[in-house]
Amino acid sequence: MKIICKILVRIGAILMLFGFIAFLKGSAFLGVGYPANYFHAATSFLVLALCLKLVCKCEKKE
């Protein structure tokens, strides 16, 4: 589970970087017209990673 969490966080960070690049560029980046779309996708990955991390911690306590 820890490996999956790390992968999800890295994907979220990459999507945030893409959103920042698209914002600076001011036009479509990799075919996505709005930079906010990258941030919406990144938050999904980061929330999923957070939930998996919490599940790991709860399982250790039991």
N, C-alpha and C positions, 0 to 999 in steps of 0.2 A: 504493500500500500504506500509505503514511503516513496518508492520509485515513481509510482503513478502520480503522487502529489507533486513531486519535483518536475515531472514532465508537464503536468498541467500548469504549474506556475511559469515554467519557461515558455510555453505556448502563449499564455496570457501576456507575458512581458514582451514577446515578439510582436503580438498584435497591438499592444500599446505603442511600441516603437513604430510600427507601420502607420498607426493613426497619427502619431506626431509628425512623421515624414509627410503624410498626406496633408496635414494641416499647414505645414511650412511650404509645401509645394503649391498648394492652392488649387490644384486640379485633381482629376481622377488618378489614383495610384493603384496599380494592379487591377484596374477595371472597377474599382469601388468609387462611386461618386462623392460620398460624404465621409469625412474622417470619423464622424461619430459612430459609424457602423463598426469600425475597428474596436472602439472602446466598449461598445455594447457586447461584442463577442468576447473581448478580453475579460470583462467582469463575470461573464458566465463561467469561463474556465477558472478564474480565481475563486469564485464562490464554491465551485465544485471541489477544488483543491482544499479549501478551508473546511468544508464538510467532511471530507475524507480524513483530514488531519484530526478533527475532533472525534471521529469514530475510532481512530487508532488510539487516541488518548483514553477514551472511555473503556476500550477493551483492555488496556493495560491495567486499569484500576481494579477490574474484576478478577 
